[in-house]
Every structure is written in structure tokens, then in C-alpha cells.
Amino acid sequence: MQIIEIYKLFLKSSGISTDTRLLKKGNIFWALKGEHFDGNQFVETAIKAGSEIIITDNPDNSKYKQCIIVKDTLICLQKLANHHRKKINIPIIGITGTNGKTTTKELIFKVLSEKFKVKATIGNFNNHIGVPLSILSFNAVTEIGIVEMGANHPGEIKSLCEIAEPNFGIITNIGIAHLEGFGSLENLVKTKAELYDYIINKKGTIFQNSDNKILKEITNYSKIITYGTKSDVDTIGKIIDNEPFLKIELENNCIIQSNLIGEYNFENILAAVCVGNYFKIKDDLIKNAIENYFPKNNRSQVIEKGTNRIISDAYNANPTSMDSALNNFMNLNVQNKIIVLGDMFELGSYAFEEHYTIIEKLIHYINNNNSSAEVHIVGHNFYEIHKTHFTDSKIKSYKTTDELIKSIQNKTFQNTWILIKGSRGMKMETIIEYFY
């Protein structure tokens, strides 16, 4: 069956589901398969759940009248999404970068929603499956789409751009992450720059942080709308307070008091302001949108537990974001502090160097700032490096998160600020409940 015929069925459906547990009436069940799952195994389950249309690439399923057999379900999904993108023909903003993608996306969504009907990637559903599903969620009333694009191997951003066909592009920043997949920082930079390459080729528009040297160096293009702290940019802003929540002032004397913690979120806020300005959102609406955005899902989320405040930045971690979070936390003007860090994943041959550097930074902070901060590090890399190379330090290290929990679960904490950060696989958010 051709994509055009499948598209007609899609338009009559209530959407696409790739999980039989989440099937809704009128959904098309799409039997995707990957390294650890195979949706073809759940075709009978989907039929029993009432699915009337099932896309599968297993010829054995041809015995079911509900099934449409395609050569490859993933490729078919991506082609369908691209066909839909061409049909809806709306402005789409593509966002990638090492850090801040999701926060920037959500801030831009809040700002543009003040004037337009906007749809955006849900959570960080930003890969080869998530991007097409996001595009297929855009409908006839959607006026602007926002698509977050993630990558951990060369060429992935290019592929996602070919599906989403963005008219606008933002690279939040480029730092050290996923080096195991990219092989080198040079490959990482080239992959992120694929968004710029696509936008330039299509004569679209780039929103760019002019304070970021790397971003300025990787492109030379006329249709760039800039934001930053210098006087020669389109959207100018500066930080006026960060104790603990970020307050910024714009060139027009508009002051925005955000609910975001950390100077590293300044560029994310300013990107949203810049996009809002481009789409002619009024200043008071931009201010209202940003001031009413509250971070969640353990992304620089401030959680109050009794007299304690926990900065839960446990959704993910890489050397760049870890360093930024530590700098911000170390500079907070508060008396009692606890730092809890988990391993950073997907660093390949860079793992030793990057974890070693973080431990050095922690020790320097404790020894040179007369800090009484309590520091816990957890995970194979942190534990082995700490025990082997820093035996006299005041830092406490643990092999696993469970070991850390056993160490603190019977303690009581009061009037304390706690930073919790680590890669997703460390499940650092499970520690939160023990700080009370």
C-alpha cells in the first residue's frame, strides 16, 4: 500500500499508537521494532483491544484483516510524517543542542501560545521515532509546530530535518555529550550543525545566541536573528539576579522574574524572547508566559521538602551541564549545602577524564572556599576514580544509588539546599524522598 493510501486512513483515525497499553478508540496501531522491542509481537493484543488498522512489517500477520503489511514500519512512519508535514505546510521550528533543548522548546511553546495555536514535541520525544510522531500530532488547527531534535550519532540531525523540514532553526549550544556515539567533539559539532545546514539550504531563518563563539563560527548566513548580551543583537538581555531564581532585564526595561534556577537558563529564556519578538508577540505577553513557566520532570526543578530545597536536575547529565549546575550551586549564597552527583553516561574513552575533572572541581571548591558542603558521588566511574586517585578527600563515594540511600536514609536534614544531578540511567530522582 502506498503512503497516500495510508495517509487517507491516518486522517480518518484518532491518531497513532505504538503501545497497545495506550491504545485509544480509533487509533492505528503501529508495530515498530527496535533493539529491545518488537511491536509485531503485540498485533493480536491490538486486535483484541479493538484496533481496526494495524501497520506491520511481519508478513505472517497478513492473515489478520486489520493488518497492512509494509516493508519497514519505521521508514513507513517517517515517510508518512514527512507527507503530513508537506500537507499541513505550517512554520516549524527545529531545536537541537547539547543542553537546554527541552527547556528552550517549552519556553518557546509558552510564549508563542500567547498568540498562536501551537503544538510541540512532548517531553524529550526527539529521536527517529519521536520526531515523526510529534509531526503527526500536528493537525488542521495547528498554526506553528516546534520539533525538538536529539542525536547521539553523526548524521541523525540531518535525517530528522529531512522528516520535519523545519523553516526555522535553533541550536541552543554545543558541549560535551554522547561522545561514545559521536567519537569526537568535532563529529558532535558537525552533527549539530546539520540543522544550520538544512535551514540555510532551504533559505529559512536561524535564531542564534551571538554570545556563543562556537555557534557563530560554524555558520555564515544572512537570515540570522540574534540574541545575547551585546548591543549589536536583535534581542538584548542581562541577568540582574540569580538568588536563587533567575531574573533578567530586556533592552526595553522589561523585567522577567522566572521560576528557573541557574545562569545557564538565561540563554534558554532569551531564545524564547527572541522567537516571541520575531513572531510579534507583545512584551507583556512574553513576560507573562515566561513567568508562568514552572520546570518539571527533574529539569532544574526546585522541590521543597520541609525546610529543605532540592534542585533536582536528574533528568540527564553530561560534562557541560554538570559543570554549569555546579558553578551555579557553588555560587548560591546559602549556608547549608549538599551536593549529590551521579555518573555521566555515553562518554566512551572520555569517561575517566571527565569524571576526574568533576571530582577535582569538587575538591577545589571544598578546600578553597572554606565550604562545609557535604558531597556525595555515586556510580562506577565516580567511585573507582575517587577511591583510586583521591583517597584523602572529604567526598563520600558509592558504587550504586542504593548504597547512597542506605547511607542517608536515617539522617535528618534541615534548612539545607541540595543539588541532585546525574545521567538518566542513575535514577538520581529516587534519592529525593530521603532529604527531609
VENSUL-V86295 format. One line per field, one symbol per residue. ss: DSSP state (A for helix, B for strand, O for the rest). A space follows every 10 residues. Layout:
# VENSUL-V86295
ss: ???
This chain:
# VENSUL-V86295
ss: OOAAAAAAAA AAOOOBBOOA AAOOOOOBBB OOBOOOOBAA AAAAAAAAOO OOBBBBOOAA AAAOOOBBBO OOAAAAAAAA AAAAAAAAOO BBBBBBOOOO AAAAAAAAAA AAOOOOOBBB OOOOOOOOOA AAAAAAAOOO OOOBBBBBOO OOOOOAAAAA AAAAOOOBBB BOOOOOOOAA AAOOAAAAAA AAAAAAAAAA AOOOBBBBBO OOAAAAAOOO OOOBBBBBOO OOOOBBBBBB BBOOBBBBBB OOOOBBBBBB BOAAAAAAAA AAAAAAAAOO OOAAAAAAAA AOOOOOOOOO BBBBBOOBBB BBBOOOOOAA AAAAAAAAAA AOOOOOBBBB BBOOOOOAAA AAAAAAAAAA AAAAAAAAOO OOOBBBBBOA AAAAAAAAAO OOOOOBBBOO AAAAAAAAOO OOOOOOBBBB BOOAAAOAAA AAAAOO
